[in-house]
Amino acid sequence: MGCDRSAPGRVRSTDVRATLVIVLAAALVAGLATAPEGASAKGPSVRGELTRLERRGAIDAATAHRYRASWTAAQKTLRRLRGARRGELHAVLANVDATAASRRLTASRLPSLMLTVQRNRAWWATSPFPRYGQRTQFSGSQLVWQYYPGQGWQIQWLGTFGRANGLWMMKTKDRELRALLDEAIGLAAQRAGGLAFEYLFRFNGGRPPWVSGLAQGTALSALARGAVRLKDPKYFKAARSALGIFRTPPPSGVRVRTDAGAHYLQYSYAPKLRILNGFVQSLNGLHDFAALANDDEGRRLFDAGEAELRRELPRFDTGAWSLYSRPGRESDLGYHKLLRDFLRGLCDRLEGDRRETTVAPPAAERQTGGAAPTPTTTTPAKVEKTPNPAPYCRTAQRFTKDLTTPPVLTVDDRALRAKRTGNLRFGLSKVSTVAVTVRRGDRLVLARTLRLGHGRHTLALKPAKAGPLAVALRAVDLAGNVGTARMTLHVRPAPKRQ
């Protein structure tokens, strides 16, 4: 996992192995941003904003000069490139130019923006074309970067803090953990009244800079754990500052007030989209920070989100599989397992809270006459204030069971008319690939293979003549479990012409 320090500027791809390393989504970003030279006509240019920040004293002259040089070098490289390489660097520069044009090129954003420009300029000029979704680390850095087709290389904050949590779990990588946390804090932007780890590219309709409750929650865990492991309160301070987006509504933050409390968004630019795995992980991060830092605001933010999650959770359970988001889209296999794991994490945390409310008897009672120790007792008031972990534990167990439960198919027993189009109707318990065959004796009448979600489905069928049809359905779910159903469909004669 270490960097190749013998060759500055070189890169190495890495398989980032940490429990909380997650890809935000697997979707191509449609189209390129506006041209790097054209956006300035609609607003301030990058060079103009650098000059403004320098005159205001937000950055010093040396920093402004260094960033101007990086920007000029990237534009020169862009003019030399052709094809897809030009398109990738073009998109990166366009995002920076659009940030300047919208007057959001702040002093705190400049380090991450310009680092992104430098990394992409070097990569697209000399390095091999990456695979879709490839991740890498650059020499001398602990950050995780990811290639997003059409948007170039971007800091993958979720992967970066997932890696931090992985280093923390190893217990022998404290130097790397400290370096990673320090590097990340140095690239955080001021947003929503505190520190925010912003994404600086276009994604699924969102324009930069945007933030993710999922990534920021993972950051809270890593920072709080780092503060304890490294015995350095500055990481608690950074985590406390990173609470800002959880108290602030979108688009600056991710907090959406609800009747029960608050929902924390996956994407700050999508206030109506509810993605459960990101919400649960944001609560895990808030819980870790509140518990390790003994922080009252962290507890309040956690409690508001937990109350809402308790209400939302049943809506994401179909009874046979999980929903990824609402409106109802079922999880793919990876996201189903991910949600299960996050719920397990929340279950474990809350069960730990309940255990900590157990109070040992006074020392005098424990030292009497060599008698057997008195069983510990629980303070009812403390237990009552601790959220009940049961819904999260049960749902995680059920989602685990879903991984080995075959899909269930049910076919409606209804008659069709010959020479008239009718519908073959059937139900499916979970997202699966369904093969449908219809035969009249040995003759194949219909064969279709479809990827279908849970619920009721219809398939148009126009029988040529009356008589029985043998219907067979075979469903294979995302985990490879197989379910089948068979029935005889009766076809009545076509009505006689008058």
C-alpha positions in Angstrom: 0.0 0.0 0.0 3.0 2.3 0.2 4.0 4.8 -2.5 6.9 4.5 -4.9 8.9 7.4 -3.5 11.9 6.7 -5.7 10.2 8.1 -8.8 8.4 11.4 -8.0 5.6 12.1 -10.4 5.0 8.5 -11.3 1.7 6.8 -10.4 0.7 3.4 -9.4 -2.7 1.8 -9.5 -3.9 0.3 -6.3 -6.6 -2.1 -5.2 -7.9 -0.1 -2.2 -8.9 -2.7 0.3 -10.9 -1.1 3.2 -14.3 -2.0 4.6 -15.8 1.4 3.8 -14.3 1.9 0.3 -17.3 2.4 -2.0 -17.9 3.6 -5.5 -20.4 6.4 -5.3 -22.3 5.1 -8.4 -21.5 3.3 -11.7 -22.8 5.7 -14.3 -21.2 7.5 -17.1 -21.3 11.3 -16.9 -23.1 12.5 -20.0 -21.3 15.1 -22.1 -18.5 17.5 -21.4 -18.6 20.8 -19.6 -18.3 24.1 -21.3 -15.1 25.0 -23.0 -12.3 26.2 -20.7 -11.8 29.4 -22.6 -15.5 30.1 -23.2 -16.9 30.1 -19.7 -15.1 33.3 -18.8 -17.2 35.3 -21.2 -20.2 34.6 -18.9 -18.4 35.5 -15.7 -15.0 35.9 -14.1 -12.1 33.9 -15.5 -9.7 31.7 -13.5 -6.9 34.2 -13.9 -9.2 37.1 -13.0 -10.3 35.3 -9.8 -6.7 34.6 -8.8 -5.9 38.2 -9.2 -9.0 39.2 -7.1 -8.1 36.8 -4.3 -4.5 38.0 -4.3 -5.6 41.7 -4.0 -7.9 40.9 -1.2 -5.1 39.1 0.7 -6.9 35.7 0.6 -3.9 34.2 -1.1 -0.3 35.5 -1.2 1.6 36.5 -4.3 3.7 33.3 -4.5 0.6 31.1 -4.3 -1.2 33.2 -7.0 1.8 32.9 -9.2 2.1 29.2 -8.7 -1.6 28.6 -9.6 -1.4 30.8 -12.7 1.6 28.8 -13.9 -0.3 25.6 -13.4 -3.3 26.9 -15.2 -1.3 28.1 -18.1 0.7 24.9 -18.4 -2.6 22.8 -18.4 -4.0 24.9 -21.2 -0.8 24.5 -23.3 -1.0 20.7 -22.8 -4.7 20.8 -23.8 -3.8 22.4 -27.1 -1.3 19.6 -27.9 -3.7 16.7 -27.0 -6.2 15.1 -29.4 -9.1 12.8 -29.2 -10.3 11.3 -25.9 -7.3 12.6 -23.9 -8.1 16.1 -25.0 -11.7 15.6 -24.0 -10.8 14.4 -20.5 -8.5 17.3 -19.7 -10.9 19.7 -21.4 -13.7 18.6 -19.0 -11.4 19.0 -15.9 -10.4 22.6 -17.0 -14.0 23.4 -17.9 -15.1 22.5 -14.4 -12.6 24.9 -12.9 -13.5 27.6 -15.3 -17.2 27.2 -14.5 -16.4 27.4 -10.8 -14.6 30.7 -11.4 -17.4 32.0 -13.7 -20.0 31.3 -10.9 -17.8 33.2 -8.4 -17.2 30.0 -6.3 -13.4 30.0 -6.8 -12.6 30.6 -3.2 -9.2 30.5 -1.5 -10.1 27.3 0.4 -11.2 25.5 -2.9 -8.1 26.4 -4.8 -5.7 23.7 -3.4 -8.0 20.8 -4.4 -9.0 22.4 -7.7 -5.4 23.1 -8.8 -4.2 19.7 -7.6 -6.8 18.1 -9.8 -5.6 20.2 -12.7 -2.0 19.2 -12.1 -2.7 15.5 -11.8 -4.9 15.4 -14.9 -2.4 17.5 -17.0 0.4 15.0 -16.1 -1.7 11.9 -16.6 -3.3 12.7 -20.0 0.0 14.0 -21.4 2.0 10.8 -20.7 0.2 7.9 -18.9 -1.8 5.0 -20.3 -5.5 5.4 -20.8 -7.2 4.2 -17.6 -9.9 1.6 -17.3 -13.5 2.6 -16.5 -13.7 3.4 -12.8 -10.0 2.7 -12.2 -8.5 4.0 -8.9 -5.0 5.1 -8.3 -2.6 6.8 -5.9 0.1 9.2 -6.8 3.6 9.0 -5.5 4.1 10.9 -2.3 0.3 11.1 -1.6 -2.1 9.0 0.5 -5.2 10.2 -1.5 -7.3 7.8 -3.6 -8.2 9.1 -7.0 -10.8 7.6 -9.4 -11.2 7.9 -13.2 -14.7 9.1 -14.2 -15.1 8.8 -18.0 -15.8 12.3 -19.4 -14.6 14.0 -16.2 -11.0 12.8 -15.9 -9.2 11.9 -12.6 -10.9 13.1 -9.5 -10.2 12.8 -5.7 -12.4 10.0 -4.5 -13.1 11.2 -1.0 -15.2 8.1 -0.1 -12.3 5.9 -1.2 -9.8 8.1 0.6 -11.5 8.0 4.0 -12.4 4.3 3.4 -8.7 3.8 3.1 -8.1 5.8 6.3 -10.5 3.5 8.1 -8.6 0.5 6.7 -5.3 1.9 7.9 -6.9 2.4 11.4 -8.0 -1.2 11.4 -4.5 -2.4 10.6 -3.1 -0.9 13.8 0.4 -0.8 12.4 -0.1 2.0 9.8 -0.3 5.1 12.1 2.3 7.1 10.1 0.3 6.5 6.9 -3.0 7.3 8.7 -1.6 10.6 10.0 -0.3 11.6 6.6 -3.6 10.8 4.9 -5.7 12.8 7.5 -3.3 15.8 7.3 -3.4 15.8 3.5 -7.2 15.5 3.4 -7.7 18.3 5.9 -5.4 20.5 3.9 -7.6 20.0 0.8 -11.0 20.5 2.5 -13.1 23.6 1.5 -14.9 26.0 3.7 -18.6 25.2 3.3 -21.8 25.3 5.4 -19.9 27.0 8.2 -17.2 24.3 8.4 -14.9 22.0 6.6 -16.3 20.0 3.6 -14.7 17.4 1.4 -16.1 18.5 -1.9 -16.4 16.7 -5.2 -15.3 18.8 -8.1 -16.8 17.2 -11.2 -20.2 16.7 -12.9 -22.0 13.6 -11.8 -25.5 12.3 -12.5 -26.9 15.8 -13.2 -25.0 17.5 -10.3 -22.6 20.3 -11.0 -19.5 21.0 -8.9 -18.7 21.7 -6.2 -21.0 19.2 -4.3 -20.8 17.2 -1.2 -22.0 13.7 -0.1 -23.4 12.7 3.3 -22.0 9.3 2.7 -18.4 10.5 2.1 -18.5 13.1 4.9 -19.9 10.5 7.3 -17.0 8.2 6.5 -14.7 11.1 7.0 -16.1 11.7 10.5 -15.3 8.1 11.5 -11.8 8.3 10.2 -11.0 11.6 11.8 -12.5 10.6 15.2 -10.7 7.3 15.2 -7.5 9.0 14.1 -7.8 11.5 17.0 -7.9 8.7 19.5 -5.3 6.4 17.9 -2.8 9.2 17.2 -3.6 11.1 20.4 -4.1 14.3 18.5 -7.1 16.5 19.2 -6.7 18.4 16.0 -8.6 15.6 14.2 -11.5 16.0 16.6 -11.4 19.7 15.8 -11.6 18.9 12.1 -14.4 16.4 12.5 -16.4 18.9 14.6 -16.0 21.5 11.8 -17.1 18.8 9.3 -20.5 18.7 11.0 -21.5 21.8 9.1 -23.1 20.0 6.2 -25.2 17.9 8.5 -26.8 21.0 10.1 -27.3 22.8 6.8 -29.9 22.3 4.1 -29.0 21.7 0.5 -27.4 22.7 -1.8 -24.8 23.8 0.7 -25.4 20.9 3.1 -27.2 17.6 3.2 -29.8 18.0 6.0 -33.5 17.7 5.0 -35.8 18.4 7.9 -38.6 15.8 8.5 -41.4 15.4 10.9 -39.4 12.7 12.7 -36.0 14.5 12.6 -33.7 14.8 9.6 -32.6 12.9 6.5 -29.0 13.3 5.4 -28.6 13.2 1.6 -26.3 11.2 -0.5 -25.9 14.2 -2.9 -26.3 17.8 -1.9 -27.5 18.6 -5.4 -30.4 16.1 -5.2 -32.7 17.1 -2.3 -35.5 14.7 -3.3 -33.4 11.6 -3.8 -33.3 9.2 -0.9 -30.5 6.7 -1.0 -30.6 4.5 2.1 -27.0 3.2 2.2 -25.6 6.7 2.2 -28.0 7.8 4.9 -27.1 4.8 7.2 -23.4 5.4 6.7 -23.7 9.1 7.6 -25.3 8.0 10.9 -22.5 5.6 11.5 -20.0 8.4 11.1 -22.0 10.8 13.3 -22.2 8.1 16.0 -18.5 7.4 15.9 -17.6 11.1 16.3 -20.2 11.7 19.0 -19.1 8.7 21.0 -15.3 9.1 20.6 -15.3 12.9 21.1 -18.1 12.9 23.7 -19.7 15.7 21.6 -23.3 16.9 22.3 -23.9 18.4 18.9 -22.8 15.2 17.2 -25.3 13.3 19.4 -28.1 15.6 18.5 -27.4 15.3 14.8 -27.2 11.5 15.1 -30.4 11.3 17.1 -32.3 13.4 14.5 -31.2 11.2 11.7 -31.7 7.9 13.6 -35.3 8.9 14.4 -35.9 9.5 10.7 -34.1 6.3 9.6 -36.3 4.3 12.0 -39.3 5.6 10.1 -37.8 5.2 6.6 -36.2 1.8 6.9 -39.4 -0.3 6.3 -40.0 1.5 3.0 -36.7 0.2 1.7 -37.4 -3.5 2.4 -39.5 -5.3 -0.2 -39.6 -8.4 1.9 -37.3 -10.2 -0.5 -34.6 -7.6 -1.3 -33.6 -4.1 -0.6 -34.4 -0.9 -2.4 -31.4 1.3 -3.4 -33.4 4.5 -3.5 -36.8 6.0 -3.5 -38.7 6.2 -5.8 -38.3 2.4 -5.6 -35.2 1.1 -7.4 -33.9 -2.2 -6.2 -30.3 -2.5 -5.1 -27.8 -4.3 -7.2 -25.9 -7.2 -5.5 -23.1 -4.9 -4.3 -25.4 -2.2 -2.9 -27.6 -4.8 -1.2 -24.6 -6.2 0.6 -23.3 -2.7 1.3 -26.6 -1.7 2.9 -26.6 -4.9 4.9 -23.1 -4.2 6.2 -23.9 -0.6 7.1 -27.0 -1.7 9.0 -24.9 -4.3 10.8 -22.5 -1.5 11.8 -25.4 0.6 13.2 -26.8 -2.5 15.0 -23.4 -3.1 16.6 -22.9 0.5 17.6 -26.3 0.7 19.3 -25.9 -2.6 21.0 -22.6 -1.3 22.3 -24.3 1.8 23.6 -26.7 -0.4 25.5 -23.9 -2.4 27.0 -22.2 0.7 28.2 -25.3 1.7 30.2 -24.8 -1.3 32.4 -23.6 -0.1 35.7 -21.3 -2.2 38.0 -22.3 -2.5 41.7 -20.3 -0.4 44.2 -16.9 -1.7 45.1 -18.0 -2.4 48.7 -20.5 -4.9 47.5 -17.9 -6.6 45.3 -15.5 -7.2 48.2 -17.8 -8.9 50.7 -16.8 -12.3 52.1 -15.6 -13.9 48.9 -19.2 -14.3 47.7 -19.9 -14.7 44.0 -19.9 -11.3 42.1 -23.3 -9.6 42.0 -24.7 -9.5 38.5 -24.5 -6.0 36.9 -27.6 -3.9 36.8 -28.9 -1.6 34.2 -30.1 1.9 34.7 -33.6 2.0 33.0 -33.4 5.8 32.3 -30.1 5.4 30.4 -31.4 2.4 28.4 -34.6 4.3 27.5 -32.5 7.1 26.0 -30.5 4.7 23.9 -32.1 3.9 20.5 -33.3 0.3 20.2 -31.0 -1.5 17.8 -33.5 -4.3 17.0 -34.9 -2.9 13.7 -31.4 -2.5 12.3 -30.2 -5.9 13.5 -33.3 -7.7 12.2 -33.2 -5.9 8.8 -29.5 -6.8 8.4 -30.3 -10.4 9.2 -33.2 -10.5 6.7 -31.0 -8.9 4.0 -28.5 -11.6 4.6 -31.2 -14.3 4.2 -32.3 -12.7 0.9 -28.9 -13.6 -0.5 -29.7 -17.3 -0.4 -33.5 -17.2 -0.9 -34.7 -18.1 -4.4 -37.0 -15.7 -6.2 -40.7 -16.6 -6.1 -42.7 -16.6 -9.3 -46.5 -16.6 -9.5 -48.4 -16.9 -12.8 -52.1 -15.8 -13.1 -54.4 -18.6 -14.2 -56.5 -16.8 -16.8 -57.9 -17.8 -20.2 -56.9 -16.1 -23.5 -58.8 -15.9 -26.8 -57.3 -17.3 -30.0 -56.3 -14.7 -32.6 -56.6 -11.9 -30.0 -53.7 -10.2 -28.1 -53.9 -10.9 -24.4 -51.5 -10.7 -21.5 -49.6 -13.3 -19.7 -49.5 -12.0 -16.1 -47.0 -13.0 -13.4 -45.5 -11.8 -10.2 -41.9 -11.8 -9.1 -40.6 -11.4 -5.6 -37.2 -9.8 -6.3 -35.1 -8.3 -9.1 -34.1 -11.2 -11.4 -33.4 -12.2 -15.0 -36.5 -14.1 -16.1 -36.7 -16.5 -19.0 -40.3 -17.1 -20.3 -41.2 -19.9 -22.7 -44.6 -20.8 -24.0 -45.2 -24.0 -26.0 -48.0 -25.7 -27.7 -47.0 -29.4 -27.5 -43.5 -29.5 -28.9 -43.8 -26.3 -30.8 -42.3 -23.1 -29.3 -44.7 -20.2 -29.4 -42.8 -17.6 -27.4 -39.3 -17.3 -25.8 -38.3 -14.1 -24.0 -35.5 -13.2 -21.5 -36.0 -10.1 -19.4 -34.4 -8.3 -16.5 -37.3 -7.4 -14.2 -37.8 -5.9 -10.8 -40.1 -7.1 -8.1 -43.8 -6.8 -8.6 -46.4 -7.6 -11.2 -45.5 -8.0 -14.9 -47.4 -8.6 -18.1 -46.2 -10.1 -21.4 -48.3 -9.7 -24.6 -49.3 -13.0 -26.2 -51.5 -13.6 -29.3 -52.3 -17.3 -29.6 -53.0 -18.5 -33.1 -55.6 -21.1 -32.1 -57.4 -22.5 -29.2 -56.0 -25.2 -26.9 -53.7 -25.5 -24.0 -50.3 -23.7 -23.8 -47.5 -24.8 -21.5 -46.0 -21.8 -19.7 -42.6 -22.1 -18.0 -40.8 -19.3 -16.2 -37.3 -19.4 -14.7 -35.9 -16.5 -12.6 -32.3 -16.1 -11.6 -31.7 -13.4 -9.0 -28.6 -11.2 -8.6 -27.0 -13.7 -6.2 -27.6 -16.7 -8.6 -30.6 -18.3 -6.8 -33.1 -19.9 -9.1 -36.9 -20.0 -8.9 -39.3 -21.6 -11.4 -43.0 -21.7 -12.1 -45.1 -23.7 -14.6 -48.7 -23.7 -15.6 -51.1 -24.5 -18.4 -52.7 -21.5 -20.0 -56.1 -22.2 -21.6 -56.9 -20.5 -24.9 -60.5 -20.3 -25.9 -61.7 -20.3 -29.5 -61.9 -17.0 -31.3 -65.4 -15.5 -31.2 -67.5 -16.4 -34.2 -68.0 -13.6 -36.7 -71.6 -12.3 -36.8 
